[in-house]
């Protein structure tokens, strides 16, 4: 057993999601990162559908001094003045998408990429932006490994949609009941039922995400209980990596000791046998 908190029905999940008994929770295989060695930084993917509370959980993770690569925040930086995406996007759609400050105007850009009629434009935009986002993600992982951090978190809304679960050792899905999700989303300024449904159609359904999760964080309960689950998970990750590193050190020390003993034995003069 890895010690990680699991989805309901598996040992280690501290908070059962009773409000979701009507949804299938059968585990399904998913792609995972390969090649991780014992003691190496764990790559944790954090995702969740709109209105599930992923951003809140992400902020809690930062409070625990864990590096987080926030894909949405990276896009904002890329679209800001001087951002790496500004000029390529301007070349795609013209100066109309540039605001007065010199960055990308999201409202103006939306007119070019939203809707079925603009699906080709959206694909062109993704071809420009996604590689830039991926570069920042990979840089974050490399820096975490260089520092020796036990874990690094990739906050990616479209984790499963883009197939990035294959980059992760562990996937955490933030979830809540459909009723709570709908209430949260429709309380947002400018949000309508139509917009909400349109967004949901572009996302992997929540039951499917939960079926592929290693840990499900229920944000439909009290925040203190959700944070308790998160803290337990982080503690398990840190303990796992520390244990792996300690065993690796002991293993290397044992090998070095054996080599040293062998060298000493070889250098020790042999006694001549009596005639």
Secondary structure, DSSP 4 states (H G I P E B T S, - for coil): ------STTSTT--S--GGGTTS------------PPTTSPEEEEEE--TTSSHHHHHHHHHHTT-EEEEHHHHHHHHHSTT-TTHHHHHHHH-GGGB-TTSSB-HHHHHHHHSSGGGHHHHHHHHHHHHHHHHHHHHHHHHHHHHHT-SEEEEE-TTTTTTTGGGG-SEEEEEE--HHHHHHHHHTSTT--HHHHHHHHHTS--HHHHHHT-SEEEE-SS-HHHHHHHHHHHHHHHHHHHHHHHHHHHHHHHHHHHHHHHHHHHHHSPPPPPP-
